[in-house]
């Protein structure tokens, strides 16, 4: 079963937009996971889906990879409708799930063999491709190891090499670097880039790491089942405006009023104990600001906008503010021993004074 | 998991190759698990030798017109292969629990082939075990010609295909391997006791006999008795301890296979 390139290319026609999604909706027992999502991905692009947990990222990947049926809307992957030709869609894609889907009984090599066979990679080519993908992900030396002895990062690398062995047109990565250490994370991005470089693979990935999303060519920000922004990272950052200055002073209230008076062209926000403003030409503005403010400045920071600022700007909250993390923080607070201890000695001190 | 496509898109060679690879993986996993390979041979042998010897002492040959081990051996042969076939389908639950099932589900192969491949794998493993156990027949003074051997293996394939499909049918609804092992014990125990492997069923109270008539294991045990003992014992002697004639057994098992295959595929796709 050699993969028929003619069929894969959809009749020899070169497809420019390898993923087309129009007004995609998905309901789970009344819960609207996706509320009319539309986007398209060009060939060879690295397209990122950015959003907090439960925003609809995995649902979208599941629909694009034919694992879940859409409630309504049109979805084409590599020119094939996911509802009517899931068989052809499946042949055109490679998938790396959030959780591992390796057979841990078997060796790395055997996992690749099973996958290649399932996807109809010709036997003659298998050995060569095996070497190629294992070298790419730096697992060649460990090819005879049983997967149960692999670390989390090695498993993820093996999964990426497995997803590449049938030369998919599109590689889907669902949070490819979640739970991995920073070094491995950088490596995995290297593999993603080289996969695109060598095979012109289109890459569609979801992530909740903003710094990672900046590696993408284009990003769709998804929140509550809707795409709230879609553009290149640079353009998205331009939405925020200029550079961001945040500073702390000994008297924030006074500083805020002075700022409003002297620089009426810029908005200023108070976030926690910090004052934050978006300004043009931050480098030049910084010395002027320092002179203009009378209260003592404790700290001051100037930075270029990040996707975190974009997310904050669009949705009015930080990407990390989702519920799971909020409960974690609450837990931390309720078990904070330092606070408990500090209560009593402080009182005593005050009494003495 | 929703099944979203019609099956007509898959060409025959894709179907056969995907069937082969799923089957191959089952065998590979079985072979990797050396302890399982060993116990699958050792435990039935233990039963045949020691349990058989014990009962032979209780029922001396002058009381029974046949040797107890001749009665016991084909029963244990069928029972141990059936248990093997059914417990091999645990791999479906395992795959689901540890994620590998998703890898197969998104690959471009028909879903029905996942089920068929698993059934075929479990059947093969069980029949290999049966074939190996057949090698001890000469030591129990049973004559087996090559043609008998082939017939027995074919019968084992028919029998275990149905049992494996039954296992897949059960496994499709279960998410945890632990729950499936417990479930298997609950199912296998009554089916084994009413299979006729340990004692003849034809002298039992009527209601138990009715239950036995519904139990595929009893057809497996009786069918094997006819095939294994036909060269060593007379027909009247075999009739003493079997419930079903050979033809009925084969017919029942083939019909059972067809029904349970359809049910297993239907349930798994859902």
Interface residues (C-beta under 8 A of the other chain):
Chain A: X1 X65 X66 X67 X68 X69 X82 X83 X84 X85 X86 X87 X88 X90 X91 X93 X95 X97 X99 X100 X101 X102 X103 X104 X105 X106 X110 X114 X115 X117 X118 X119 X120
Chain B: X1 X2 X4 X5 X9 X10 X11 X13 X14 X17 X18 X21 X25 X28 X29 X32 X33 X95 X98 X99 X100 X101 X102 X103 X104 X105 X106 X107 X108 X109
